Structures are given as C-alpha cells and as structure tokens.
Amino acid sequence: MDLVESLYKLTSSFPETEKFGLTGQIRRCAVSIPSNIAEGSGRKSKKAFRSFLEISNGSINELKTQIEISKRIGILKNDDMENIFKQCDEIQKMTFALIKKYSDF
C-alpha cells in the first residue's frame, strides 16, 4: 500500500500528455500488486494464493520496466527510480518468501 501511495504522489507530477500513458499504466500496475495479494489471501487454497503472489510479482516487474522507461525519457529522476526499485525489491522478497512457503504444499 505504501508503494501505491508513493507512486500516486510521484506520477501526479508527470506531464499531462502521459495521463493515459505511463501515468495510468504505472498506477494500474501499482494497484494490482496489493490487490492480487489480497485476492489470493482470500482464496480457499494455498495453491491459488501462491498463484496470485506470482501474478503480483509479475506486476512488480512490469512496474519496474515502466519506471525505467520514465527515467530514460527524462520524466523521472534517478533518485526517485532507485527509491521505487528499493520498495519493489522489499515487496518481492516478502512475496518470494510466501511463494516458497506455499510451494511445499
């Protein structure tokens, strides 16, 4: 949720021309990360939860790509990109640990 909040604040300064481009795409990816974790945790099976965790990790990788593009085209500063990547890496560590835990079943 902190990552989503950070990205909404960060993308609010993106150019208006990116409202339906990178801004929208980044926000959708960010929202999808905790949404998939929440949806998976509400499922009855551990296998289903693991699947939603994997989808969440895919969204993180997609988000990192969009953040890198934003930096490369000059919309985002390197420090902002590194901060977002750090948050993404922390989330991925947690989700990978859960995936590993539920892979034993």
C-alpha beads as a LAMMPS data file, in Angstrom:
LAMMPS data file: protein, C-alpha beads

105 atoms
104 bonds

1 atom types
1 bond types

-500.0 500.0 xlo xhi
-500.0 500.0 ylo yhi
-500.0 500.0 zlo zhi

Masses

1 110.0

Atoms # bond

1 1 1 0.000 0.000 0.000
2 1 1 2.925 2.341 0.724
3 1 1 4.259 1.716 -2.782
4 1 1 0.880 2.592 -4.301
5 1 1 0.750 5.806 -2.306
6 1 1 4.314 6.715 -3.310
7 1 1 3.577 6.119 -6.972
8 1 1 0.351 8.108 -6.986
9 1 1 2.220 11.058 -5.488
10 1 1 5.162 10.637 -7.843
11 1 1 3.078 10.319 -11.003
12 1 1 0.976 13.357 -10.118
13 1 1 3.938 15.414 -11.338
14 1 1 4.164 13.563 -14.674
15 1 1 3.290 15.580 -17.787
16 1 1 -0.388 15.814 -18.704
17 1 1 0.471 14.135 -22.021
18 1 1 1.250 10.965 -20.058
19 1 1 -2.089 10.887 -18.221
20 1 1 -3.319 7.961 -20.334
21 1 1 0.159 6.595 -20.986
22 1 1 2.792 5.979 -18.365
23 1 1 0.872 7.594 -15.517
24 1 1 -2.148 5.366 -15.973
25 1 1 -0.082 2.263 -16.623
26 1 1 2.135 2.797 -13.569
27 1 1 -0.874 3.386 -11.344
28 1 1 -2.684 0.292 -12.627
29 1 1 0.395 -1.855 -12.009
30 1 1 0.895 -0.419 -8.554
31 1 1 -2.728 -1.015 -7.552
32 1 1 -2.627 -4.541 -8.956
33 1 1 0.235 -5.585 -6.643
34 1 1 -1.587 -5.389 -3.268
35 1 1 -4.908 -6.217 -4.949
36 1 1 -3.621 -9.580 -6.164
37 1 1 -2.071 -10.338 -2.789
38 1 1 -5.376 -9.514 -1.081
39 1 1 -7.420 -11.530 -3.550
40 1 1 -5.115 -14.519 -3.255
41 1 1 -5.152 -14.446 0.530
42 1 1 -8.931 -14.685 0.424
43 1 1 -8.861 -17.868 -1.630
44 1 1 -9.507 -21.218 -0.029
45 1 1 -6.403 -22.944 -1.359
46 1 1 -2.733 -22.320 -0.782
47 1 1 -2.067 -23.131 -4.432
48 1 1 -4.406 -20.327 -5.518
49 1 1 -2.757 -17.905 -3.073
50 1 1 0.654 -18.807 -4.481
51 1 1 -0.630 -18.154 -7.991
52 1 1 -1.832 -14.678 -7.035
53 1 1 1.528 -13.965 -5.379
54 1 1 3.227 -14.882 -8.656
55 1 1 0.889 -12.562 -10.562
56 1 1 1.747 -9.820 -8.086
57 1 1 5.455 -10.350 -8.748
58 1 1 4.782 -10.080 -12.468
59 1 1 3.125 -6.724 -11.856
60 1 1 6.176 -5.578 -9.905
61 1 1 8.431 -6.468 -12.837
62 1 1 6.105 -4.638 -15.221
63 1 1 6.125 -1.625 -12.898
64 1 1 9.930 -1.599 -12.758
65 1 1 10.018 -1.527 -16.558
66 1 1 7.666 1.451 -16.700
67 1 1 9.666 3.281 -14.036
68 1 1 12.873 2.649 -16.004
69 1 1 11.206 3.988 -19.170
70 1 1 10.071 7.085 -17.248
71 1 1 13.635 7.680 -16.104
72 1 1 15.113 7.114 -19.569
73 1 1 12.795 9.624 -21.241
74 1 1 13.511 12.231 -18.590
75 1 1 10.262 12.244 -16.628
76 1 1 11.742 10.655 -13.516
77 1 1 14.932 11.393 -11.583
78 1 1 17.394 8.624 -10.818
79 1 1 16.863 9.014 -7.051
80 1 1 13.106 8.549 -7.469
81 1 1 13.663 5.463 -9.599
82 1 1 16.038 3.954 -7.063
83 1 1 13.574 4.625 -4.237
84 1 1 10.756 2.889 -6.108
85 1 1 13.030 -0.032 -7.037
86 1 1 14.001 -0.416 -3.384
87 1 1 10.344 -0.595 -2.353
88 1 1 9.634 -3.096 -5.145
89 1 1 12.581 -5.273 -4.084
90 1 1 11.311 -5.379 -0.494
91 1 1 7.850 -6.435 -1.616
92 1 1 9.326 -9.102 -3.874
93 1 1 11.408 -10.501 -1.023
94 1 1 8.247 -10.911 1.029
95 1 1 6.211 -12.425 -1.776
96 1 1 9.020 -14.804 -2.780
97 1 1 9.231 -15.987 0.832
98 1 1 5.482 -16.655 0.836
99 1 1 5.668 -18.409 -2.531
100 1 1 8.420 -20.631 -1.199
101 1 1 6.401 -21.350 1.945
102 1 1 3.360 -22.375 -0.070
103 1 1 5.363 -24.376 -2.627
104 1 1 5.901 -27.073 -0.006
105 1 1 2.213 -27.995 -0.142

Bonds

1 1 1 2
2 1 2 3
3 1 3 4
4 1 4 5
5 1 5 6
6 1 6 7
7 1 7 8
8 1 8 9
9 1 9 10
10 1 10 11
11 1 11 12
12 1 12 13
13 1 13 14
14 1 14 15
15 1 15 16
16 1 16 17
17 1 17 18
18 1 18 19
19 1 19 20
20 1 20 21
21 1 21 22
22 1 22 23
23 1 23 24
24 1 24 25
25 1 25 26
26 1 26 27
27 1 27 28
28 1 28 29
29 1 29 30
30 1 30 31
31 1 31 32
32 1 32 33
33 1 33 34
34 1 34 35
35 1 35 36
36 1 36 37
37 1 37 38
38 1 38 39
39 1 39 40
40 1 40 41
41 1 41 42
42 1 42 43
43 1 43 44
44 1 44 45
45 1 45 46
46 1 46 47
47 1 47 48
48 1 48 49
49 1 49 50
50 1 50 51
51 1 51 52
52 1 52 53
53 1 53 54
54 1 54 55
55 1 55 56
56 1 56 57
57 1 57 58
58 1 58 59
59 1 59 60
60 1 60 61
61 1 61 62
62 1 62 63
63 1 63 64
64 1 64 65
65 1 65 66
66 1 66 67
67 1 67 68
68 1 68 69
69 1 69 70
70 1 70 71
71 1 71 72
72 1 72 73
73 1 73 74
74 1 74 75
75 1 75 76
76 1 76 77
77 1 77 78
78 1 78 79
79 1 79 80
80 1 80 81
81 1 81 82
82 1 82 83
83 1 83 84
84 1 84 85
85 1 85 86
86 1 86 87
87 1 87 88
88 1 88 89
89 1 89 90
90 1 90 91
91 1 91 92
92 1 92 93
93 1 93 94
94 1 94 95
95 1 95 96
96 1 96 97
97 1 97 98
98 1 98 99
99 1 99 100
100 1 100 101
101 1 101 102
102 1 102 103
103 1 103 104
104 1 104 105
